[in-house]
Amino acid sequence: MSETLTPIEEAIRQETSLVDTEPAEVSTATTREATAVIGNAIPLKYTQRRVDEYGTIQQITYISHDYFGDGAEVEKKANVYLPYNYDENKQYNVLYLMHGIGGDENEWGMTDDNSKIKMIMDNLTFHGDIEPFIIVTPNGRSAADHSSDSDYNSFYCFGQELRNDLIPYIESHYSTYAEYDENGYDLSLTRDHRAMAGLSMGGMQTINIGIGECLDLFGYFGAFSAAPTSNPSTRTTELLKDNTLPIHYFYNICGTEDNIAYNSSSTAAKNLPAVCDQFRDGENFMWQELPGAHDFKIWYLGFYNFAQIAFK
């Protein structure tokens, strides 16, 4: 008799068994040509490791709190991508990129020079397709136990960590558009310069937390195979009924063979422009579906497309 798994259990099984094993090809191209397009595939030149003009990845440790528990201080880690020629005298936009239920801050692989996220960013920047920006991949569980075995309900508390701990840490240590003040400052003044996106459970966080709770913190959103428990479009519409802040873009992608997230993702977003006048298809909203499953083929494509949309 085969084991029957809930969608959440199946998502954990799928994510913990997915490993990106494609070998990294090295780019020696010196000709700069902006050819990136939002589409159904990533051109090869954007997934090659650059040997010149490449960004760097740092691992940071910051103090957060156990928002799922008693509020005690918690030490957490995150990874930060800094673009080539990062300059503390310049100001950079920031993308907070979330992982899925089976992963952690390393699930996107943003840990070394073979990171596909890093390769995509390095090449998009090199060829002039985007303005360089910072990427942060945190652990999305706001709890003392933020291991992959912890209670997944801690994912739903992450808005407090973003607002109180993570964003202030990033803006106190890196050159962003915010005027950080340790005594407190208005994060909403620079919402146009922050984006939030994520895969699976991270897509849920983008919808439920980014749009549903923290619209004053972010202007751009990306959900890649948004997980079960994502707010349906009717709930998002209700939450936004009194919103006056501009939603610059909300991008969505999901594989049509994704038996974990297609139903939840499409229920959350596919018909949003039809029920909520704050989303306009082709203007500040995109729903993309194509053959594919609950895996990094879809998620890397989602990132590649979203990187071209954010901060435009």
C-alpha positions as CSV (number, residue, x, y, z in Angstrom):
1,M,0.0,0.0,0.0
2,S,1.5,3.3,-1.1
3,E,2.0,6.2,1.4
4,T,-0.4,9.1,1.0
5,L,1.2,12.4,1.7
6,T,-0.4,15.8,2.3
7,P,0.7,18.6,-0.1
8,I,2.9,20.0,2.6
9,E,4.6,16.7,3.2
10,E,5.0,16.1,-0.5
11,A,6.6,19.5,-0.9
12,I,9.1,18.7,1.8
13,R,9.9,15.4,0.1
14,Q,10.3,17.0,-3.3
15,E,12.5,19.9,-2.2
16,T,14.8,17.8,0.0
17,S,15.4,15.4,-3.0
18,L,16.1,18.1,-5.6
19,V,19.7,18.9,-6.2
20,D,20.9,21.0,-9.0
21,T,23.7,18.9,-10.5
22,E,24.3,20.6,-13.8
23,P,28.0,21.4,-14.3
24,A,28.9,25.0,-14.4
25,E,30.2,26.2,-17.8
26,V,32.7,29.1,-17.8
27,S,32.1,32.2,-19.8
28,T,35.0,33.8,-21.5
29,A,32.9,36.2,-23.6
30,T,34.0,39.8,-23.6
31,T,31.3,41.2,-25.9
32,R,28.5,42.9,-24.0
33,E,25.1,42.5,-25.6
34,A,21.8,42.9,-23.7
35,T,19.7,40.1,-25.1
36,A,17.8,38.8,-22.1
37,V,14.0,38.5,-22.5
38,I,11.3,37.3,-20.2
39,G,10.4,34.0,-21.7
40,N,10.2,30.2,-21.3
41,A,14.0,29.4,-21.2
42,I,17.2,30.9,-19.9
43,P,19.8,31.4,-22.7
44,L,23.0,29.6,-22.0
45,K,25.2,32.7,-21.7
46,Y,23.2,33.7,-18.6
47,T,24.0,30.4,-16.7
48,Q,27.7,30.4,-17.3
49,R,30.2,31.2,-14.5
50,R,32.0,34.4,-15.3
51,V,35.8,34.6,-14.8
52,D,35.8,38.3,-14.9
53,E,33.5,41.0,-13.5
54,Y,31.7,38.8,-11.1
55,G,29.9,39.5,-7.8
56,T,30.6,38.0,-4.4
57,I,28.7,36.1,-1.8
58,Q,28.9,36.6,1.9
59,Q,27.4,34.7,4.8
60,I,26.1,36.9,7.5
61,T,24.9,36.3,11.1
62,Y,22.3,38.6,12.6
63,I,20.2,38.7,15.7
64,S,16.5,38.0,15.3
65,H,13.8,36.7,17.7
66,D,11.7,33.7,18.3
67,Y,8.5,35.2,16.9
68,F,6.8,31.8,16.8
69,G,7.6,31.3,20.5
70,D,8.5,33.5,23.4
71,G,10.3,36.3,21.5
72,A,13.7,35.5,22.8
73,E,16.8,36.5,20.8
74,V,17.8,34.0,18.1
75,E,21.0,34.0,16.1
76,K,20.3,33.4,12.4
77,K,22.3,33.2,9.2
78,A,21.7,34.5,5.7
79,N,23.6,34.7,2.4
80,V,24.1,38.0,0.6
81,Y,25.0,38.5,-3.0
82,L,26.9,41.7,-3.8
83,P,27.2,42.7,-7.4
84,Y,30.5,43.2,-9.3
85,N,32.4,46.3,-8.2
86,Y,30.1,46.9,-5.2
87,D,30.6,50.4,-4.1
88,E,29.7,51.7,-0.6
89,N,29.3,55.1,-2.1
90,K,26.5,54.0,-4.3
91,Q,22.9,52.9,-3.4
92,Y,21.5,49.5,-4.3
93,N,18.1,47.9,-4.5
94,V,17.6,44.7,-2.5
95,L,15.8,41.5,-3.3
96,Y,14.8,39.2,-0.4
97,L,14.7,35.7,-1.9
98,M,12.9,33.0,0.1
99,H,13.3,29.2,0.1
100,G,10.8,26.4,0.3
101,I,9.5,24.3,3.2
102,G,12.3,21.7,2.9
103,G,15.1,24.1,2.6
104,D,16.9,26.9,4.4
105,E,19.1,29.9,3.6
106,N,21.2,27.7,1.3
107,E,18.4,26.1,-0.7
108,W,18.9,28.6,-3.6
109,G,22.6,27.5,-3.7
110,M,23.8,31.0,-3.1
111,T,26.9,29.9,-1.3
112,D,29.9,30.0,-3.7
113,D,31.0,30.8,-7.2
114,N,29.0,27.9,-8.7
115,S,25.7,29.4,-7.5
116,K,23.4,29.6,-10.5
117,I,21.7,32.7,-9.0
118,K,25.1,34.4,-8.9
119,M,25.9,33.3,-12.5
120,I,22.5,34.7,-13.7
121,M,23.0,38.0,-11.9
122,D,26.7,38.4,-13.0
123,N,25.7,37.9,-16.6
124,L,22.6,40.0,-16.6
125,T,24.7,42.8,-15.1
126,F,27.7,42.3,-17.4
127,H,25.5,42.4,-20.6
128,G,23.6,45.5,-19.3
129,D,20.2,43.8,-19.1
130,I,19.7,45.0,-15.5
131,E,21.1,47.5,-13.0
132,P,23.0,45.6,-10.3
133,F,21.2,44.9,-7.0
134,I,21.8,43.0,-3.8
135,I,20.2,39.7,-3.0
136,V,19.5,38.3,0.5
137,T,18.6,34.6,1.0
138,P,17.5,34.2,4.7
139,N,16.1,31.3,6.6
140,G,12.3,31.9,6.5
141,R,11.5,30.2,9.8
142,S,11.1,32.8,12.6
143,A,11.7,30.5,15.5
144,A,14.4,29.4,17.9
145,D,14.4,26.1,16.1
146,H,14.8,27.1,12.5
147,S,16.0,23.8,11.2
148,S,14.3,21.9,8.4
149,D,12.6,19.7,11.0
150,S,11.0,22.5,12.9
151,D,7.2,23.4,12.9
152,Y,6.4,24.9,9.5
153,N,4.0,27.3,11.1
154,S,7.0,29.5,12.0
155,F,7.1,30.5,8.3
156,Y,4.0,32.6,8.9
157,C,5.7,34.8,11.5
158,F,8.5,36.0,9.1
159,G,7.0,39.4,8.5
160,Q,7.9,40.4,12.0
161,E,11.5,39.3,11.5
162,L,11.7,41.2,8.2
163,R,10.4,44.4,9.7
164,N,12.2,44.3,13.0
165,D,15.5,42.5,12.4
166,L,16.6,41.5,8.9
167,I,15.8,44.6,6.9
168,P,17.3,46.9,9.5
169,Y,20.4,44.7,9.7
170,I,20.9,44.7,5.9
171,E,20.4,48.5,5.7
172,S,22.8,49.1,8.6
173,H,25.6,47.0,7.0
174,Y,25.1,47.5,3.2
175,S,24.7,50.5,1.0
176,T,21.0,50.7,0.2
177,Y,18.5,53.5,-0.4
178,A,17.4,53.7,3.2
179,E,18.7,56.2,5.7
180,Y,19.2,53.7,8.5
181,D,19.0,55.0,12.1
182,E,19.6,52.7,15.0
183,N,16.9,54.6,17.0
184,G,14.3,53.8,14.4
185,Y,13.5,55.0,10.8
186,D,10.7,54.9,8.3
187,L,11.2,51.8,6.2
188,S,8.2,52.7,4.0
189,L,10.1,55.6,2.5
190,T,12.3,53.2,0.4
191,R,9.8,50.4,-0.4
192,D,10.3,51.2,-4.1
193,H,13.8,49.8,-3.7
194,R,13.0,46.5,-2.1
195,A,11.6,43.3,-3.7
196,M,10.4,40.0,-2.2
197,A,10.2,36.7,-4.1
198,G,10.4,33.0,-3.3
199,L,9.8,29.4,-4.3
200,S,7.0,27.2,-3.0
201,M,6.7,28.1,0.7
202,G,8.7,31.2,-0.1
203,G,6.1,32.1,-2.7
204,M,3.4,31.8,0.0
205,Q,5.4,34.1,2.2
206,T,5.7,36.6,-0.7
207,I,1.9,36.6,-1.1
208,N,0.7,36.3,2.5
209,I,3.4,38.3,4.1
210,G,5.0,40.5,1.4
211,I,1.7,41.6,-0.2
212,G,-0.7,40.7,2.7
213,E,1.2,42.2,5.6
214,C,4.3,44.2,4.5
215,L,3.2,46.2,1.5
216,D,4.7,49.2,3.1
217,L,8.1,47.5,2.9
218,F,8.1,46.2,-0.7
219,G,7.1,47.4,-4.2
220,Y,8.0,44.3,-6.3
221,F,6.9,40.7,-5.7
222,G,7.6,37.3,-7.3
223,A,6.0,34.0,-6.5
224,F,7.4,30.8,-8.0
225,S,5.1,27.8,-7.5
226,A,3.4,29.4,-4.5
227,A,2.7,26.7,-1.9
228,P,-0.6,25.4,-0.5
229,T,-1.9,27.8,2.2
230,S,-1.1,30.8,-0.1
231,N,-3.8,33.4,0.3
232,P,-6.4,32.9,-2.5
233,S,-7.0,35.9,-4.7
234,T,-10.3,36.7,-2.9
235,R,-8.3,37.1,0.4
236,T,-5.6,39.2,-1.2
237,T,-8.3,41.4,-2.7
238,E,-9.9,41.9,0.7
239,L,-6.6,42.7,2.3
240,L,-5.9,45.3,-0.4
241,K,-9.3,47.0,-0.4
242,D,-8.0,50.1,1.4
243,N,-4.5,50.0,0.0
244,T,-3.1,53.2,-1.5
245,L,0.5,52.1,-2.0
246,P,1.5,51.3,-5.6
247,I,2.2,47.7,-6.4
248,H,4.9,48.1,-9.1
249,Y,4.8,44.4,-10.2
250,F,3.6,41.0,-9.2
251,Y,5.2,38.2,-11.2
252,N,4.0,34.5,-11.0
253,I,5.2,31.3,-12.5
254,C,4.2,27.6,-12.1
255,G,4.6,24.4,-13.9
256,T,1.4,22.8,-15.3
257,E,2.5,19.4,-14.1
258,D,3.2,20.6,-10.5
259,N,0.8,18.4,-8.5
260,I,1.9,20.2,-5.3
261,A,1.5,23.8,-6.1
262,Y,-0.4,24.4,-9.4
263,N,-3.8,24.5,-7.8
264,S,-2.7,26.7,-4.9
265,S,-0.6,29.0,-7.0
266,S,-3.3,29.5,-9.7
267,T,-6.0,30.0,-7.0
268,A,-3.8,32.6,-5.4
269,A,-2.8,34.6,-8.4
270,K,-4.0,33.6,-11.9
271,N,-7.2,35.6,-11.8
272,L,-6.1,38.5,-9.6
273,P,-6.5,41.2,-12.3
274,A,-10.1,40.0,-12.8
275,V,-11.0,40.5,-9.1
276,C,-8.7,43.2,-7.9
277,D,-8.2,46.5,-9.8
278,Q,-4.8,47.0,-8.2
279,F,-3.4,44.3,-10.6
280,R,-3.4,45.0,-14.3
281,D,-2.3,42.2,-16.6
282,G,0.6,43.2,-18.8
283,E,1.2,46.4,-16.8
284,N,2.1,45.4,-13.2
285,F,1.1,41.7,-13.2
286,M,2.1,38.5,-15.0
287,W,1.0,34.9,-14.7
288,Q,3.3,32.5,-16.5
289,E,2.6,28.8,-16.7
290,L,4.5,26.2,-18.8
291,P,5.2,22.5,-18.8
292,G,7.1,21.6,-15.7
293,A,7.0,20.2,-12.2
294,H,7.8,21.5,-8.6
295,D,11.5,21.9,-9.2
296,F,14.4,24.3,-9.9
297,K,13.9,24.3,-13.7
298,I,10.8,26.4,-13.0
299,W,12.3,28.3,-10.1
300,Y,15.5,29.4,-11.8
301,L,13.5,30.5,-14.8
302,G,11.2,32.4,-12.5
303,F,14.2,34.1,-10.9
304,Y,15.8,34.9,-14.3
305,N,12.5,36.5,-15.5
306,F,11.8,38.3,-12.2
307,A,15.4,39.8,-12.1
308,Q,14.6,41.6,-15.3
309,I,11.2,42.9,-13.9
310,A,12.2,44.1,-10.5
311,F,13.2,47.7,-9.9
312,K,12.2,48.8,-13.5
